[in-house]
């Protein structure tokens, strides 16, 4: 990586140059640099609304970049060690779906873990591909699903030699990493592509002594959430390609669903964030690791909580662990993760990433400070002292292996009827049900609903999880196939 080249930020520089020209706008957006919407200008600031501009020759066009956006994408590819990079303004959802739509068509099989983000299954609804799930092992104590074991991936490949691709979470929301290098070698040996969902792995490309990144491991494509750990604005992401993937075809796939009115606020934030990581990422993520490890040690000294890390590594289902993830098991103090999440926000003004049935996740990134870590640790100690109770009767486990009866696409578009959740067991789901975040479906279209799944949905609702995916906003009814 050429550090001198990485000091450039072509989109940002073009915007700065454009701003100095004081061009009179007879194009969109209609707020005309904020003049037509003074409340918006007051909220966001004159500089921000002044840079909310339309694609034009001096600023290039994301759908078919030939100048500053193309330059920014080439610098991004170099920074991440990829052959190609695409700036994405539809979030990592758009990047994940573009990966899948690039390799799958109707009827194709794709091998993937069931604990994928809903965006991956939504892509199957869109294109008609068929999921072959590698149901990951579950840590029944922590209630989290683990990585894909090589033996299970090999079994899926041998039973489905016509599958076209394997998708890997690298890492999972909780920090668990599969042996992605071995999965790549195995899949490639059988003529299959490998797609890495790295929504939570931007830092793997820049930090030292962290799990291997998807591109470095040889994955064909990787979806990167720059806005999560990379510092860019919310909704901005990247799609990386390795050698041998047709860049021009992938661009066409991206353009099927991505906006033709790309936000220059998002694009410039990707450009500036890439520059920041290329120049200072190693140093920044070393501090993130240090803060997360310190927090882990302090939280574990409270008693009752378990902040897990590299001690989980077993070489198979947990091949490696991303120590920047501060995942904490809370059932030891008799509280569900979502209950601790609510207490932190409502009583201590601390907003963490999410709480589920058993765990909380505090997202530590380049913007955190040690005093913030101290405040979180203090609040958790306080909660343990004030709210601890007996854990009897509490559910554990965030993953229930589903039985796929028909394809997600067929189920999604089938005739359906609404039934009460508590009477849905035995039916086939026609919609998603999930706690968000993290957005991993408890149920996806085409899966058989069981009593265990019904119990989990009811329990998660009672504990205060934010439920999504259903037509019924209250999640009291489910749409099932007739």
HELIX and SHEET records of a PDB file:
HELIX    1   1 UNK A    3  UNK A    6  1                                   4    
HELIX    2   2 UNK A   10  UNK A   20  1                                  11    
HELIX    3   3 UNK A   38  UNK A   44  1                                   7    
HELIX    4   4 UNK A   46  UNK A   50  1                                   5    
HELIX    5   5 UNK A   57  UNK A   59  5                                   3    
HELIX    6   6 UNK A   62  UNK A   64  5                                   3    
HELIX    7   7 UNK A   68  UNK A   80  1                                  13    
HELIX    8   8 UNK A   91  UNK A  103  1                                  13    
HELIX    9   9 UNK A  118  UNK A  127  1                                  10    
HELIX   10  10 UNK A  150  UNK A  159  1                                  10    
HELIX   11  11 UNK A  180  UNK A  189  1                                  10    
HELIX   12  12 UNK A  202  UNK A  205  5                                   4    
HELIX   13  13 UNK A  226  UNK A  229  1                                   4    
HELIX   14  14 UNK A  247  UNK A  257  1                                  11    
HELIX   15  15 UNK A  264  UNK A  302  1                                  39    
HELIX   16  16 UNK A  310  UNK A  312  5                                   3    
HELIX   17  17 UNK A  331  UNK A  333  5                                   3    
HELIX   18  18 UNK A  337  UNK A  348  1                                  12    
HELIX   19  19 UNK A  370  UNK A  387  1                                  18    
HELIX   20  20 UNK A  408  UNK A  413  1                                   6    
HELIX   21  21 UNK A  421  UNK A  423  5                                   3    
HELIX   22  22 UNK A  451  UNK A  463  1                                  13    
SHEET    1   A 7 UNK A  84  UNK A  88  0                                        
SHEET    2   A 7 UNK A 237  UNK A 241 -1                                        
SHEET    3   A 7 UNK A 221  UNK A 224 -1                                        
SHEET    4   A 7 UNK A 193  UNK A 198  1                                        
SHEET    5   A 7 UNK A 165  UNK A 169  1                                        
SHEET    6   A 7 UNK A 109  UNK A 113  1                                        
SHEET    7   A 7 UNK A 130  UNK A 134  1                                        
SHEET    1   B 2 UNK A 138  UNK A 139  0                                        
SHEET    2   B 2 UNK A 144  UNK A 145 -1                                        
SHEET    1   C 2 UNK A 176  UNK A 177  0                                        
SHEET    2   C 2 UNK A 320  UNK A 321 -1                                        
SHEET    1   D 4 UNK A 306  UNK A 307  0                                        
SHEET    2   D 4 UNK A 325  UNK A 329 -1                                        
SHEET    3   D 4 UNK A 359  UNK A 363 -1                                        
SHEET    4   D 4 UNK A 354  UNK A 355 -1                                        
SHEET    1   E 2 UNK A 416  UNK A 420  0                                        
SHEET    2   E 2 UNK A 477  UNK A 481 -1                                        
SHEET    1   F 3 UNK A 441  UNK A 443  0                                        
SHEET    2   F 3 UNK A 433  UNK A 435 -1                                        
SHEET    3   F 3 UNK A 467  UNK A 468 -1                                        
END                                                                             
